[in-house]
Each structure stands twice: as structure tokens, then as C-alpha cells.
């Protein structure tokens, strides 16, 4: 399996933290030198180990925001 290259361009914020010290974060990340995308996933404190996540384009993130704004939480 090829190495996965990533660069966190901007840490937007932490959504939650687990008791084990992992943080679910929203970041703007460039994967394999591609155009940066918004990314939600769990990270360890050094940003070396990550969990599964979801990656969104700016348009997809805007659509998600609109859906959440319409939802009664």
C-alpha cells in the first residue's frame, strides 16, 4: 500500500474529545498534494495517527451547513 501524504492546512476546530485523548476535529487538509478539502475525523494529539473520517468539498460543507441550519437540534 502506498504511503498516504497529507498536510493539515488549517485546523478549524475540535468537535469533541474522547477519554483516550483522541480528538474529533474539523480541518482543511491536502491529501496527496491535491486541492485541500474539509475533513472530519479522529486524531491523536500529535496528528500522526488518525481514524476513519469524511472528506467534503467546500460546496458539500455548505450543503451540510444548510441541512443542519434547517434541523431542530
C-alpha positions, 0 to 999 in steps of 0.5 A: 500500500502506498504511503498516504501524504497529507498536510493539515492546512488549517485546523478549524476546530475540535468537535469533541474529545474522547477519554483516550485523548483522541480528538474529533476535529474539523480541518482543511487538509491536502491529501496527496498534494491535491486541492485541500478539502474539509475533513472530519475525523479522529486524531491523536494529539500529535496528528500522526495517527488518525481514524476513519473520517469524511472528506467534503468539498467546500460546496458539500460543507455548505450543503451540510451547513444548510441541512443542519441550519434547517434541523431542530437540534 
